[in-house]
């Protein structure tokens, strides 16, 4: 009977040591995993910010080839009036544009990364002419990006005009 108790006690002590070592190992490795995740998020943010800037430049230049590379074929664009445009409809509208409108760099841009998805939120100023007068329209935008085969690509976008003085 004593040997059974001793065996149970020995196993219990061994199990406690294994549990303690497991906790120490997790505490030791957790920061490394966290740093790696933070590095991935920072790299993803940087890539999406660069793509947002490339989008602005391509739009301003009317470069539909560059825009086509940034936008997924299944892109959904929500217009100011709530209507939807596909990628091909958007590219056709850029191509047909008279060039009296230019999009400038975002006034603000924040990118949040959730694994293989990134959400870009910001405010952009769109310069143009209306009735022969130069106007600057501000829009708040939300772009949804996914990491597809190792590259970030935009799958959805919405820009809403800011009609009040707020930011």
Phi, psi and omega in degrees: 000321179296323181291327177293316179296318180296320179296317179295316180297318180297317179294321180296316179296317179298318179296321178295319179295318179296317178298316179298316179296323178296317179295316178299318179298315179298317179295329180284319184275333184305314179299323180296318179294318180296317178298318179298318179295320179295320177299317179298313181298317180296317178296317179296316178302313180300318180294317181292321176299316178298320179292322177299317179294320178297321178300312180301315181294318180295319179296313180301320181275353183071026184275088183291334178293315178294319178297319181300326180286334183275331187258134178292151179298335180265016182309139170241123178247123178266120181280168180305324183273004179093353179286164182249148174232146173272174177301312183295323177294319179297312181298322178296321180291325177293317181295322182278352183299142181281356177081012179272012182227135177228142180260130181258175181301149180300142173287329177211150180204125176232136178238128176245133184251133177230087182059246182264019178234140176228140178245122177256127181231133179191186177235135180231145176259134178244116179268143178193189176237141178221117182063034179081359180253145176283130180229153174237116178256136178254139180227140172266131183237154173225119178244136178252124182243146172233152175269109184243115180055038176087001179234144177277136181217142182277130181249342180205145179211147178213132175233126182246127179300139175266111187257001178239177184282354183288170182264000000 
